Amino acid sequence: MTGTHAAQPDERPAVVIDTSKPHPARMYDWFLGGKDNYPVDEEMARQLLTIDARGRDMARVNRAFMHRAIRWLGSEAGVRQYLDIGTGIPTEPNLHQIAQQVAADARIVYCDNDPIVLAHAEALLRSTPEGATSYIQADARDPQLILERAGDVLDFSRPVALSLLALLHFVDDEDGAYELVGRLVDELAPGSYLVLSQVTGDFDPEGAAKARAVYQGRGLTLRPRTRDEFAKFFDGLELVEPGVSLTAEWRPELGEAVPVAGDDPIPGYAAVARKP
């Protein structure tokens, strides 16, 4: 199978966008300077900026980490299959573009639960003729559905890079964050990789608590994690150097530097690990 692969139009759910409450994917889009967001998203994003004025920097640093990690996975680890959960609204270059620049035959499956991402799915499906891209409309908390549908494009008997970038801080421990990652990793072949990034309150616990309260006030989850709590996601896996690091400090030589305001660390961790 080559080129674009996607569900037929009549298989896709109708695009119904709830603009009455903010959505993390649309707020992330606003932080990145995108246009695919609504006043309710901008309102909450601006509220978060009053707690930490570097919200835009956090989004940009996370995006740059994705670029570096995928470039490393394709060129150094030889990965040719990717499952990206929590894709978000497309921005260029997106994950499949980075992966297919390294290897034109790379196969990518994206997954998100925000209908606005579905509305822009065509931008996620512009594959090289040699490779394939697909989009799944599903909730990250339904790993069985994701794995079943991703299997139409990916061969899970061979290594896959699983990325959950800036996603797990929206899944609380009580909602099974660790179990979710474990379930997905269990289905990956040896030689596969796990790629994670997430916000932390290690450098400003008071600010993190305020941000969490803002999310809770809107009926949303925010679960900043400590370095040790983040590292727990990689139990049983082999961390790639430099291991768990600040998002901005993971292999900066692999990509352009992202200028940020001030000298304080951008409060997020990132890591890549291999399944033995």
C-alpha positions in Angstrom: 0.0 0.0 0.0 1.4 3.4 -1.0 0.4 7.0 -0.9 -2.5 8.4 1.1 -4.7 6.0 3.1 -7.7 7.2 4.9 -11.2 6.1 5.8 -13.8 6.7 3.2 -15.8 9.9 3.7 -19.0 8.0 4.7 -16.9 6.2 7.4 -15.9 9.4 9.0 -18.0 10.8 11.8 -19.7 14.1 11.1 -17.6 17.1 12.1 -19.4 18.8 15.0 -17.2 21.3 16.8 -18.2 22.4 20.3 -17.3 26.1 20.6 -18.9 26.5 24.0 -15.8 25.2 25.9 -12.1 25.4 25.2 -10.1 22.4 23.8 -6.4 21.8 24.4 -5.7 21.2 20.6 -7.2 24.5 19.7 -5.5 26.4 22.5 -2.2 24.9 21.4 -3.0 26.2 17.9 -3.6 29.6 19.3 -0.2 29.6 21.2 1.5 28.6 17.9 -0.1 31.6 16.1 -2.7 29.5 14.2 -6.1 30.5 13.1 -8.0 27.3 13.9 -9.3 28.3 17.3 -12.3 30.1 18.8 -12.8 33.0 21.2 -13.3 30.5 24.1 -9.9 29.0 23.3 -8.2 32.3 23.1 -9.9 33.5 26.4 -8.5 30.5 28.3 -5.1 30.7 26.7 -4.8 34.3 27.7 -5.8 33.4 31.2 -3.0 30.9 31.3 -0.6 33.5 30.1 -1.3 35.6 33.2 0.1 32.6 35.2 3.1 32.0 32.9 3.7 34.5 30.2 5.8 31.9 28.2 2.9 29.8 27.0 3.8 30.4 23.4 7.4 29.5 24.1 6.2 26.2 25.7 4.3 25.3 22.5 7.1 26.3 20.2 9.7 24.4 22.2 7.5 21.2 22.2 7.0 21.5 18.5 10.8 21.8 17.9 11.4 18.7 20.1 9.0 16.8 17.9 11.0 17.8 14.8 14.3 16.7 16.4 13.0 13.5 17.8 11.4 12.3 14.5 14.6 13.3 12.6 16.7 11.2 15.0 14.3 8.3 14.9 14.3 8.2 11.1 18.0 8.8 10.5 19.7 7.3 13.5 17.3 4.6 14.6 16.0 3.6 11.2 12.3 3.9 12.1 9.9 3.7 9.2 6.5 3.5 11.1 5.0 6.1 13.4 1.8 6.2 15.5 1.2 9.8 16.7 -1.6 10.1 19.3 -2.8 13.6 20.2 -1.9 14.9 16.8 -3.4 18.4 17.1 -4.2 20.8 14.4 -1.7 20.4 11.5 1.2 22.8 11.3 4.1 22.6 8.9 6.4 20.8 8.9 4.3 18.1 10.5 5.5 14.7 11.7 4.9 12.9 8.4 6.8 15.6 6.5 9.8 15.2 8.8 9.7 11.4 8.7 9.3 11.2 4.9 12.1 13.8 4.3 14.3 11.2 6.0 12.8 8.2 4.4 10.2 8.6 1.6 8.6 5.2 2.4 7.8 6.1 6.0 4.2 5.2 7.1 2.4 7.4 9.6 -0.9 7.1 11.5 -2.2 10.2 13.2 -4.9 10.1 15.9 -6.9 12.8 17.7 -10.3 13.3 19.3 -11.0 16.9 18.4 -13.4 17.2 15.4 -11.5 20.3 14.2 -8.5 18.1 13.6 -10.7 15.8 11.5 -11.8 18.9 9.5 -8.1 19.4 8.6 -7.3 15.8 8.1 -6.5 16.2 4.4 -3.4 18.2 5.4 -2.3 15.1 7.4 -2.7 12.8 4.5 -0.4 14.3 1.9 2.0 11.4 1.8 4.8 10.7 -0.5 3.9 8.1 -3.2 6.3 5.6 -1.5 4.9 6.0 2.0 1.5 6.3 3.6 -0.4 8.5 6.0 -3.7 7.9 7.7 -5.9 9.7 10.3 -7.9 8.1 13.1 -10.7 10.0 14.9 -10.5 8.4 18.4 -9.9 9.2 22.0 -6.5 8.4 23.5 -8.3 6.5 26.3 -9.4 3.9 23.8 -6.1 2.2 22.9 -7.8 -1.0 21.6 -9.7 1.0 18.9 -6.6 2.9 18.0 -4.4 -0.2 17.6 -7.0 -2.0 15.6 -7.5 0.8 13.1 -3.8 1.7 13.0 -3.1 -1.9 12.0 -4.6 -1.1 8.6 -1.5 0.9 7.8 1.1 -0.1 10.3 2.7 -3.6 10.7 2.9 -4.1 14.4 5.2 -7.0 14.0 7.9 -4.5 13.0 9.2 -1.5 15.0 6.9 1.5 15.4 7.7 4.9 17.0 4.8 5.8 19.3 4.5 9.5 20.1 2.3 11.1 22.7 3.5 14.7 22.7 2.1 17.2 25.1 -0.8 14.8 25.7 -0.3 12.9 29.0 -0.7 16.1 31.1 -4.3 15.9 30.0 -4.7 12.4 31.4 -4.8 12.1 35.2 -3.3 9.2 37.1 -6.8 8.2 38.2 -7.9 8.1 34.6 -5.2 5.5 33.8 -2.3 7.5 32.3 0.3 4.9 33.1 -1.9 2.0 32.1 -2.7 3.7 28.8 1.0 4.0 27.9 1.7 0.5 29.1 -1.2 -1.0 27.0 0.1 0.7 23.9 3.8 -0.2 24.4 2.9 -3.8 25.1 1.6 -4.1 21.5 4.8 -2.7 20.0 7.5 -5.0 18.6 11.0 -5.1 20.1 13.0 -2.2 18.7 10.1 0.2 18.8 10.3 3.6 20.5 8.2 5.7 22.9 8.4 9.5 22.5 6.9 11.6 25.2 6.8 15.2 26.3 4.8 16.8 29.1 4.6 19.9 31.3 5.9 19.9 34.9 5.4 22.0 38.0 8.9 21.3 39.3 10.1 24.9 38.7 6.9 26.7 39.8 4.6 24.6 41.9 2.4 27.5 42.7 1.9 28.5 39.1 1.3 24.9 38.1 -1.4 24.6 40.8 -3.1 27.8 39.5 -3.0 26.5 35.9 -4.5 23.2 37.1 -7.3 25.1 38.8 -8.0 27.1 35.6 -8.4 23.8 33.7 -10.6 22.3 36.4 -12.8 25.4 36.3 -13.5 24.6 32.6 -14.1 21.0 33.2 -10.7 20.0 31.8 -7.8 18.0 33.2 -4.3 19.3 33.7 -1.8 17.0 35.4 1.7 18.4 35.6 4.2 15.7 36.6 7.5 15.8 38.4 10.6 14.4 36.7 10.3 11.1 38.6 6.6 10.8 37.7 7.4 11.5 34.0 10.3 9.0 34.1 7.9 6.3 35.3 6.3 6.1 31.9 9.5 4.6 30.6 9.8 1.8 33.1 11.2 -1.3 31.3 12.4 0.7 28.3 15.9 1.8 27.4 16.2 5.6 27.5 18.0 7.2 24.5 20.7 9.7 25.5 20.4 12.2 27.2 17.5 10.4 28.9 14.8 12.5 30.6 15.7 16.1 30.0 14.1 19.5 29.7 12.2 19.6 26.4 14.4 22.4 25.0 17.6 20.4 25.9 16.9 17.1 24.2 19.5 16.9 21.5 19.5 20.5 20.4 22.1 19.9 17.8 19.5 18.1 15.7 17.6 21.3 15.0 17.5 25.0 15.0 17.4 26.8 18.4 14.1 28.2 19.6 14.5 31.6 21.2 12.6 31.9 24.4 12.0 34.7 26.9 14.1 34.9 30.0 16.6 32.5 31.4 14.3 30.3 33.4 13.7 26.7 32.1 10.7 26.1 30.0 8.7 23.8 32.4 8.5 20.6 30.4 10.2 17.2 30.1 10.9 15.0 27.1 12.4 11.7 26.4 12.8 9.0 23.8 13.1 5.3 24.8 13.6 2.0 23.0 11.6 -1.2 23.7 14.2 -4.0 24.1 
